């Protein structure tokens, strides 16, 4: 008898039983002068890779503002996706940048958003995140940053989902409660997860991030931290009109250990 069979079967049963679950609820939005802008290629990206923004809100008291760069390419679904995004962000306690209509954001729009919000931290996909909209969002934000005044600066966090980064420099831990909150928020993109219940596989993806990140961030052959779940990011600094590497950026961030770098 294979002693791991019960372990694997329990995972399978857990995923199947969770398909019938649903959530509702809202969290008060944190208001703060320290703002985090999440440039989301599609509604749902904010939840999938939203671990670090969520921790920045909860541990550092920062205000998270989701910026929907698009509402998806299916015009008929755009109102529904906007409504689902509203529910997901309300569940997490994030605000959404007001938009008129469902048109895709352009570079000029993002420049105006950056000038108005003066964020301390921004999130965007990395340049090789496979999905064409993710890649386009990366370059759109980079082009907007290049047009900002010379004295503008912020921390830049690149995310991954469809295409893994070769060189992440930040592995951020999540505990079970935080993962469950991200799964629940993702589930509120109801019609999207109805066709593909990817929210239920989010914990497994975050477990695999620990496997990858242990050496990609910590160094080949290094000791892997005792994390159960994590998300990988690349941290840089925008200053003096260019994207700068952060000295000694390679690090693991356990729970309740963010304030020193943010």
C-alpha positions as CSV (number, residue, x, y, z in Angstrom):
1,X,0.0,0.0,0.0
2,X,1.4,3.4,-1.0
3,X,1.4,5.5,2.2
4,X,0.9,8.7,0.1
5,X,-2.3,7.6,-1.6
6,X,-4.5,8.9,1.2
7,X,-2.6,12.2,1.1
8,X,-3.2,12.7,-2.6
9,X,-6.8,11.5,-2.4
10,X,-7.6,14.0,0.3
11,X,-6.3,16.8,-2.0
12,X,-8.6,15.5,-4.7
13,X,-11.6,15.2,-2.4
14,X,-11.0,18.7,-1.0
15,X,-10.9,20.3,-4.5
16,X,-14.1,18.5,-5.5
17,X,-16.0,19.4,-2.3
18,X,-15.0,23.0,-2.6
19,X,-16.7,23.4,-6.0
20,X,-20.0,23.9,-4.3
21,X,-18.8,26.6,-1.9
22,X,-19.7,30.3,-2.2
23,X,-18.9,33.5,-0.1
24,X,-20.2,37.0,0.3
25,X,-19.2,39.9,2.4
26,X,-17.3,43.2,2.4
27,X,-14.2,44.6,4.2
28,X,-13.9,48.3,4.9
29,X,-11.5,50.1,2.6
30,X,-8.3,51.3,4.3
31,X,-7.8,55.0,3.5
32,X,-4.2,56.0,3.5
33,X,-1.8,58.5,2.0
34,X,0.5,55.5,1.2
35,X,-1.2,54.1,-1.9
36,X,-0.7,50.9,-3.8
37,X,-1.8,50.8,-7.4
38,X,-2.4,47.4,-8.9
39,X,-2.5,47.6,-12.7
40,X,-4.6,44.6,-13.6
41,X,-4.7,43.3,-17.2
42,X,-8.0,41.6,-16.5
43,X,-10.5,41.4,-13.7
44,X,-9.4,38.5,-11.5
45,X,-5.6,39.2,-11.8
46,X,-5.9,41.3,-8.7
47,X,-6.9,38.3,-6.7
48,X,-4.7,35.7,-8.2
49,X,-1.4,37.5,-7.6
50,X,-2.8,39.8,-4.8
51,X,-1.0,38.3,-1.8
52,X,1.6,41.1,-1.4
53,X,-1.0,44.0,-1.9
54,X,-3.2,42.3,0.7
55,X,-0.4,42.0,3.2
56,X,0.6,45.6,2.5
57,X,-2.9,46.7,3.5
58,X,-3.2,44.5,6.5
59,X,0.3,44.8,7.9
60,X,1.4,48.2,6.8
61,X,-1.9,50.0,6.6
62,X,-1.5,51.0,2.9
63,X,-4.5,51.7,0.6
64,X,-4.8,49.3,-2.3
65,X,-6.4,50.7,-5.4
66,X,-7.1,48.3,-8.3
67,X,-6.7,49.9,-11.7
68,X,-8.5,47.8,-14.3
69,X,-6.5,48.2,-17.5
70,X,-9.1,46.2,-19.4
71,X,-12.4,44.5,-18.7
72,X,-11.6,41.6,-21.0
73,X,-12.0,41.3,-24.8
74,X,-15.5,39.8,-24.7
75,X,-17.6,43.0,-25.0
76,X,-20.8,41.3,-23.8
77,X,-19.1,40.1,-20.6
78,X,-17.6,43.5,-19.7
79,X,-20.4,44.7,-17.5
80,X,-20.5,41.4,-15.7
81,X,-16.8,41.3,-15.2
82,X,-16.9,44.9,-13.8
83,X,-19.6,43.8,-11.4
84,X,-17.6,40.7,-10.3
85,X,-14.5,42.9,-9.9
86,X,-16.5,45.2,-7.6
87,X,-17.5,42.3,-5.4
88,X,-14.0,40.8,-5.3
89,X,-12.3,44.1,-4.3
90,X,-15.0,44.8,-1.7
91,X,-14.4,41.4,-0.2
92,X,-10.7,42.2,0.2
93,X,-11.2,45.8,1.3
94,X,-9.7,47.4,-1.9
95,X,-11.0,50.3,-3.8
96,X,-11.3,50.5,-7.6
97,X,-10.2,53.4,-9.7
98,X,-13.4,54.9,-11.2
99,X,-13.7,54.4,-14.9
100,X,-16.1,55.8,-17.5
101,X,-17.1,52.9,-19.7
102,X,-15.1,49.8,-20.4
103,X,-12.5,51.0,-22.9
104,X,-8.9,49.9,-22.5
105,X,-6.6,52.3,-20.7
106,X,-4.0,54.1,-22.8
107,X,-0.6,55.4,-21.8
108,X,-1.9,58.9,-21.3
109,X,-4.5,57.6,-19.0
110,X,-1.9,55.8,-16.8
111,X,0.3,58.9,-16.7
112,X,-2.7,60.9,-15.4
113,X,-3.5,58.2,-12.8
114,X,0.1,58.2,-11.6
115,X,0.2,61.9,-11.3
116,X,-3.1,62.1,-9.4
117,X,-2.5,59.2,-7.0
118,X,1.2,59.5,-6.4
119,X,1.5,55.8,-5.4
120,X,4.2,54.5,-3.1
121,X,4.0,51.1,-4.7
122,X,2.8,49.9,-8.1
123,X,2.1,46.3,-9.4
124,X,2.2,45.2,-13.0
125,X,2.9,41.9,-14.9
126,X,6.5,41.2,-15.9
127,X,7.4,41.6,-19.6
128,X,7.2,37.8,-20.4
129,X,4.0,36.8,-18.7
130,X,2.9,35.0,-21.8
131,X,-0.6,36.3,-22.1
132,X,-0.7,39.1,-24.7
133,X,-2.7,41.5,-22.5
134,X,-0.4,40.9,-19.5
135,X,2.6,41.7,-21.7
136,X,0.9,44.8,-23.2
137,X,0.1,46.0,-19.7
138,X,3.7,45.8,-18.6
139,X,4.9,47.9,-21.5
140,X,2.0,50.4,-21.1
141,X,2.9,51.1,-17.5
142,X,6.6,51.3,-18.3
143,X,5.9,53.8,-21.1
144,X,3.8,55.9,-18.7
145,X,6.5,55.8,-16.0
146,X,9.0,57.2,-18.6
147,X,6.7,60.2,-19.1
148,X,6.5,61.1,-15.4
149,X,8.3,64.1,-13.9
150,X,11.9,63.4,-13.0
151,X,11.2,63.7,-9.3
152,X,8.6,60.9,-9.3
153,X,9.6,57.7,-7.6
154,X,7.9,54.5,-6.4
155,X,8.6,50.9,-5.7
156,X,7.7,48.7,-8.7
157,X,6.6,45.1,-8.1
158,X,6.4,42.8,-11.2
159,X,4.0,39.8,-11.0
160,X,3.9,36.5,-12.7
161,X,1.1,34.1,-13.5
162,X,0.9,32.8,-17.0
163,X,4.7,32.9,-17.6
164,X,7.1,32.3,-14.7
165,X,9.9,34.8,-14.1
166,X,13.5,33.6,-14.5
167,X,14.7,36.0,-11.8
168,X,12.2,36.8,-9.1
169,X,13.8,38.4,-6.1
170,X,11.0,38.3,-3.6
171,X,9.2,35.3,-2.1
172,X,6.3,36.4,0.1
173,X,4.7,34.0,2.5
174,X,1.0,33.4,3.0
175,X,-0.7,31.7,5.9
176,X,-3.8,29.5,5.4
177,X,-6.2,32.3,6.3
178,X,-4.7,34.7,3.7
179,X,-4.7,32.0,1.0
180,X,-8.4,31.3,1.8
181,X,-9.2,35.0,1.5
182,X,-7.6,35.2,-1.9
183,X,-9.4,32.0,-3.0
184,X,-12.7,33.4,-1.8
185,X,-12.2,36.7,-3.5
186,X,-11.2,35.0,-6.8
187,X,-14.4,32.9,-6.5
188,X,-16.4,36.1,-6.8
189,X,-15.4,36.3,-10.4
190,X,-18.3,33.9,-10.7
191,X,-18.7,33.4,-14.4
192,X,-15.0,33.1,-15.0
193,X,-14.5,30.3,-12.4
194,X,-17.7,28.6,-13.6
195,X,-15.9,27.8,-16.9
196,X,-12.6,27.0,-15.2
197,X,-12.4,26.6,-11.4
198,X,-8.9,28.0,-11.2
199,X,-9.6,29.6,-7.8
200,X,-9.5,26.1,-6.2
201,X,-6.0,25.4,-7.6
202,X,-4.6,28.7,-6.3
203,X,-3.3,27.0,-3.1
204,X,-1.4,24.3,-5.2
205,X,0.1,27.1,-7.3
206,X,1.3,28.9,-4.2
207,X,2.8,25.7,-2.8
208,X,4.7,25.2,-6.1
209,X,6.0,28.8,-5.7
210,X,7.7,27.7,-2.5
211,X,9.4,25.0,-4.4
212,X,10.6,27.3,-7.2
213,X,11.2,30.4,-5.1
214,X,13.3,28.6,-2.5
215,X,16.2,28.4,-5.0
216,X,15.3,31.1,-7.5
217,X,15.2,33.7,-4.8
218,X,17.4,32.1,-2.2
219,X,20.1,30.8,-4.5
220,X,20.7,27.4,-6.1
221,X,21.2,24.7,-3.5
222,X,20.1,27.0,-0.7
223,X,17.9,26.2,2.3
224,X,14.2,26.6,1.5
225,X,12.2,28.5,4.2
226,X,9.4,26.6,6.0
227,X,6.6,28.3,4.1
228,X,3.5,26.4,3.1
229,X,2.3,29.0,0.5
230,X,4.0,31.9,-1.3
231,X,3.9,34.2,-4.3
232,X,6.9,35.3,-6.2
233,X,7.6,38.9,-7.3
234,X,10.4,41.0,-8.7
235,X,11.0,44.2,-6.7
236,X,12.6,47.3,-8.3
237,X,12.7,51.0,-7.8
238,X,11.6,53.7,-10.2
239,X,13.7,56.8,-9.7
240,X,15.4,59.5,-11.8
241,X,13.5,58.4,-14.8
242,X,14.6,54.7,-14.8
243,X,14.0,51.3,-13.3
244,X,16.7,50.5,-10.8
245,X,17.7,47.3,-9.2
246,X,17.2,47.2,-5.4
247,X,20.4,46.3,-3.5
248,X,20.1,43.2,-1.4
249,X,16.6,42.6,-2.8
250,X,16.7,38.8,-2.8
251,X,14.8,37.8,0.3
252,X,12.0,35.7,1.8
253,X,9.3,37.7,3.5
254,X,7.5,35.7,6.2
255,X,4.2,36.7,7.6
256,X,4.2,40.0,9.6
257,X,7.6,41.2,8.3
258,X,6.9,43.8,5.6
259,X,7.4,47.2,7.3
260,X,11.2,47.2,7.0
261,X,11.1,47.4,3.2
262,X,7.8,49.1,2.6
